[in-house]
Amino acid sequence: MAKPQSVQDERGARRPPPRLYLVTPVIEDAAAFISVLRDAIGGTDVAAVLLRLKSAGERDLINRIKILAPIAQQKDSALLLDGQAEIAARAGADGAHLTGIEAFLTAVEGLKPARIAGCGGMSSRDDAMLAGERGADYVMFGEPKPDGYRPSFETIIERIEWWAELFTVPCVGFVAGSHEIGPLVAAGADFIAVGDSIWSDPRGAAAALAEASRQLAAPEPAA
């Protein structure tokens, strides 16, 4: 999840295309999802897989993670947990994504330096800056809340442009669909997070993810 090296080069250097960050559906049956995940990422470069799990006891959660983590890691994708930072090490995950600055500040010291600590769901610029100062490996803008609320797309673009201009910590832009990839690439996102739009695509997740990857290399302008 490191920032593409040329982004940190002197001004004027060409920034390479961002990489994909895949968000899974909420998983209950990990064994049934093995082939789905393997097929989805089999032919596409994915920097990280954010694993969302249905609530269960700690042992059940760890067992699910241990089943799915190798699928991502064998493809050189970081396997991140949606919360649940306290079990990341025991489950063999590469880190965790924490939603909200308080959750991040609570968990970051237990994850660093061995594991990735990402922060999303921030309500202000100050929260984003605090996450960066306290060691976030990335910040995410644009992800929907559990109730489906999402900031306006104009707000997401503005926040990514601001961050990319001023900070070296990578930022992730969450897209609701492929039509948002081009504008977020142009805004300066280092990673593009894709989720429900991939899994609900009638062509299948692998085809949808491959198309998203092509969009990163040759993004379409905003309509």
N, C-alpha and C positions, 0 to 999 in steps of 0.2 A: 504493500500500500504506500510505497514511497512516491513522492512527487516526481513526475518525469524529469530527468536530469536537466534537459535543455530549458525547462521552464525557469530554472534557477541561474541560467547563464546570463551574460550581459544583455541589456535591452537590445532588441532587434533580432535575437536568435529565434529561429522558427520553433514554435512549440509543437511537439508531437501530438497526435490525436490522443484524447483521453482513453481510458480503459473502462470496461464494463464492471459493474458491481451488481450482482444478481441477488434479489430478495425473494426468498421462497414463500410459498403459501404457508399457512399455519399447519404444521405437520403433527399428526397423531401416530400414524403407523409408519415408522421410519423404514422398515423393511420394504414396504410397498413403494416407497419413494426412491429407493436406490436406483432402479432402472430409469425412472423419470429424470432424476438429476443427472445421471451419467449421460443419457442421451442428449439432454439440453446443453450441457457444457462440452460435450465430446469434440465438437469441431470448431469451437469459438474460444478466443482468448477472454477469460474472465478473471479479473484481478482478485475478487473476493465474492464469497457467497455468504449472505446473511441468513442464518437459519432461525426461522420463527417456529416455536414449538407450542403445542397445546399444553395448557397447565397440567401438571402431574407431580407426583412425588419426586424427590431429588434423585433417587436411584433410577427411576424410570427415565427421567430427563437425561441423565448421564449415559444410560444405555442407548437411547436414541441418538445422542450426539456421536457416540463411539461408532455407531453403525454408519452414519453419514459423513463424518469428518474425512475419512480416507478417500471418499469419492471426489471431494473437492481438492484435497491436498495432493492427490496423485496427478492432478492437472495443474499443479503449482498455483492453485487458487487458495487464498486464505479463507479459513472457515471461521466465521464470526457468529457469536450468539446474540440474539436480540434480548439484551439484558442478561440476567443470570451470570454476571461476572464472577460470582463466588465459586462456580463450578467449572469455569473455563479450563483451568489447569488440569483438574482431575479427569475431565472428559476428553482431553486432547484437542481442544479448540485452540485456534490461534489468537483469539481475543474476543472482545465484546463491543457491541454498539449500545451506548447508553442514551436514553431519551430524556432530555431535560438536563439543565446544568447541575441541579442538586444530585441527581442520580449519577452523573459523571463524576462530580467531585467526591462522592462517597466511594466510588469504585476504582478510580484511576490509580491510586497508590498500590492497590492489590494486584493490578494488572501489569503495571510498568516495573522494570523495563522489558520483561520477558515476552509480554503479549501486547497485542494491539488494543488501544483504547480509543474508540471513536465516539463522537458526540453529535446528536441531532436533537430536533425538537426544541431548539432554542428560541426564546421569545423576543430577544433583542440583540442588537449588535454587541452590547456589553457582555452578554452571556457568551457569545461566540468568541470574543476576544479573551475572556476569562478561561474558556476551555483551551484555547491555543496556548495561553500563558502557563496553564497547569499541565501541559504535556499531551494534549490530544494529538493522535496520529492523523486525524482528519476531522473536519466538521462537515455536516450534511445539511443542505438546505432544500426545502420543498417536500419533505415526506409528509403524507397525510397523518392526521391524528386517528386514534382508534374509532372515533365517531365519523370519520371520513372527511372532516374539515381539512382544507389545505389552503395555504396562503395564495393570494392571487399570483398568476404567472408573472406579472410585471414586478411584483415584490420579490419573487424568487430570482429573477434575472438581475434586479438591482443589487440584491444581497451578494450574489456570486460575483458580479462585476467589482463590487467594493472589496470583497475578500481577495480576489485574484490580483487586484492592483496593489494591495498593501501587505499581504502576508505570504509567507513561504509554506506554512502548513497546508497540505492539500485540502481541497474542498470537493465534495460530492454533490452533484445536482440530481435530484430525484425527478424522474419524468413520469407523467401520467400516460404517455403514449409516444410513439415514434415521432410524431409531429413536433414534439418539444425538444428533441435531441439537438437539432441544428442550432436553435437559439441558445441553448445552454452551453454547447461547445463554443460558440462565438463569445459568450459571456466570460469564458475562462475556466469552466469546470475541469478539474483534473480527472474525475471519474464520473460516470453517468450511471445512476442507479435505476434499474428496471425491475418491476415486480409483477403486479396483477395483469398488466397489459401483455406480458409475455406468456403467462400461464393460461390466459383465457383466449389466446389467439387461435382461431379455428385451424390454422395451418400446423399447429403444434409448437411447442416451446423451442425446439431446436431451430426451426425455420425462422421464428420470430426473433430469436437471439442473434442468429446469423445476419438478419436484416439490420438489427440495431448496430451490430459491429460494423457493417458496411456504412451505415450512417455516420459513424464516428470518423471514418476515414474520408468521407465525402459528404459532409452534412448538407442537408437541404436548407435553404434560407427560410426564415419565418414567412408564413403566408401573408 
